[in-house]
Amino acid sequence: MTPHPIAIIGGGLTGLTCAIRLAEQGYQVHLFEAAPNLGGRTKSFYSPVVDHWVDHGPHLLIGAYQATQKLLHDVGASSNVTWQPSLHLPLWDKQRSFFSLKPKPYLPFPVALLISLMQLPTHGFKSVRSMLKIALNMKKPPAKSVQVWMEQLNISSALQRDLIEPLCLGAMNEPMHRADCKSFARVLNEAFANHHNARLGWFNQPISQAFIDPLKSHLKNLGISIFTSTTIRDIEQNNGICTLNTGTSQTKPYSTAIIALPAYARNRLLGIRQDVKTEAITNVHLWFETDITLPQALIGSIGTYSQWFFDVSSQTGQKGLSHICAVISAETPINRKQSFKKVCTELGALLQMELPAPVYHKIICEQRATVLTSYENQTLSSGTILDASEAPRPGDLPATIESAILRGEEAAKTLCFQQK
Ligand SMILES: Cc1cc2nc3c(=O)[nH]c(=O)nc-3n(C[C@H](O)[C@H](O)[C@H](O)COP(=O)(O)OP(=O)(O)OC[C@H]3O[C@@H](n4cnc5c(N)ncnc54)[C@H](O)[C@@H]3O)c2cc1C
């Protein structure tokens, strides 16, 4: 064990996971979080207008998120995620209406996927050939954008439009022409490994109750000291120990300070002047007095401004107003009014109805929702500082819940290994 406690800076999923794993190994852990509440980007707020807790943005999981499932299990929160029995990706566009990628669960996954792709409207054998080409080339993706790779492989435009682009946006928060090939190939490889990995899951309660509260209880049971509303401004290292500057005071000594922040916040903390590429996610929340239900709990919308529609009411079973949330990745709304209008028009078209005016709406644009994959990203561990920041490099998993939890686990393992 270390002579002093371990400090963790950042109370998002990375910091919370790291704190739990270290405390389980017997370390004394102090966790510092700038905001009044834990959770970071996985957060919800209470809206008195609709009398419900609302996620800033709905979070989608895939079966390949093994570390996430293990953590959920360890904190007794597994039942707070609804998992599809096997992949069912409902899609919609104006011309073709509703269709689904739904590989038959009784066939081996690769075969089932190819058959399901072939049966999508306007796809046929071209998509099968294209998917096989991608599979054959997945081990050696070039250091280029996904779009350039798709062009090099001569991938059918239907497959690009209905699968590759939605996957880039959904999993990497980047459009095809910017998304990094190596990380994308990793996502494909893991997500399409088998039926179990490919299925989708969503929280069946607001995320703060579904995930953050159980994590918080677990932290408390493990005796972890939590300091919220405490921004760390600086880390001072001296003779193998470090102290943290909170702006008004200097903390007690720590053996190690683990940085669990997005790379831009880490840079600010360490006084590094380097731009970090990030991307926004916009969530347009709509509440209706009349019963508005989507045919599925979530629907990918092709060729529209809204990329995903989440039926939050049916996902969470919340009574009262019908809550639909449209998600737009990698695009900052130019004008909130236009954004709202577009989403309402597209939802009306999808539901083939004259959409009633929502009784309430809220647009939440997380400007720096994810740090993008880039060769410029780096980890900056040195001395008593262990860097677990979100700074994905090509070939790494993109910034997701799973990668945050994995970074937390990895930092805890590294520290335990160093102390042996
Ligand atoms: C709208 C939205 C939708 C998303 N959708 C999905 C999805 O569907 N699926 C998915 O897998 N992922 C999704 N993500 C990504 C996922 O939420 C993040 O990758 C993950 O939560 C990051 O966790 P983290 O702990 O690394 O960082 P954060 O959650 O950012 O935590 C860092 C914490 O550090 C605190 N902090 C910052 N500076 C300091 C300081 N100096 N001192 C003390 N504390 C500090 C911050 O307040 C914050 O709480 C989404 C993200 C957003 C924003």
The ligand as a Gaussian input file, in Angstrom:
#p B3LYP/6-31G(d) Opt

LIG

0 1
 C      -24.773000      14.084000     -24.918000
 C      -23.871000      12.894000     -24.837000
 C      -24.289000      11.671000     -25.334000
 C      -23.463000      10.573000     -25.263000
 N      -23.916000       9.378000     -25.728000
 C      -23.170000       8.268000     -25.530000
 C      -23.703000       7.003000     -25.866000
 O      -24.816000       6.889000     -26.352000
 N      -22.928000       5.897000     -25.631000
 C      -21.674000       5.989000     -25.076000
 O      -21.039000       4.949000     -24.857000
 N      -21.137000       7.192000     -24.766000
 C      -21.850000       8.332000     -24.966000
 N      -21.349000       9.552000     -24.609000
 C      -19.957000       9.644000     -24.120000
 C      -19.813000       9.325000     -22.624000
 O      -20.796000       9.998000     -21.874000
 C      -18.430000       9.815000     -22.151000
 O      -17.438000       9.280000     -22.988000
 C      -18.113000       9.391000     -20.720000
 O      -19.176000       9.675000     -19.854000
 C      -16.851000      10.131000     -20.270000
 O      -16.585000       9.908000     -18.907000
 P      -15.279000      10.512000     -18.228000
 O      -15.293000      10.124000     -16.805000
 O      -14.086000      10.113000     -19.018000
 O      -15.398000      12.092000     -18.409000
 P      -16.473000      13.094000     -17.783000
 O      -17.773000      12.447000     -17.700000
 O      -16.339000      14.350000     -18.568000
 O      -15.945000      13.333000     -16.302000
 C      -14.938000      14.261000     -15.977000
 C      -15.350000      14.976000     -14.698000
 O      -14.288000      15.794000     -14.284000
 C      -14.805000      17.012000     -13.751000
 N      -13.711000      17.990000     -13.813000
 C      -13.257000      18.676000     -14.893000
 N      -12.206000      19.439000     -14.558000
 C      -11.982000      19.209000     -13.234000
 C      -11.016000      19.709000     -12.320000
 N      -10.059000      20.563000     -12.689000
 N      -11.097000      19.316000     -11.019000
 C      -12.059000      18.444000     -10.601000
 N      -12.980000      17.924000     -11.450000
 C      -12.939000      18.305000     -12.745000
 C      -15.992000      17.307000     -14.630000
 O      -16.921000      18.144000     -13.960000
 C      -16.545000      15.906000     -14.887000
 O      -17.544000      15.561000     -13.936000
 C      -22.151000      10.694000     -24.701000
 C      -21.714000      11.929000     -24.213000
 C      -22.571000      13.014000     -24.271000
 C      -22.088000      14.332000     -23.715000

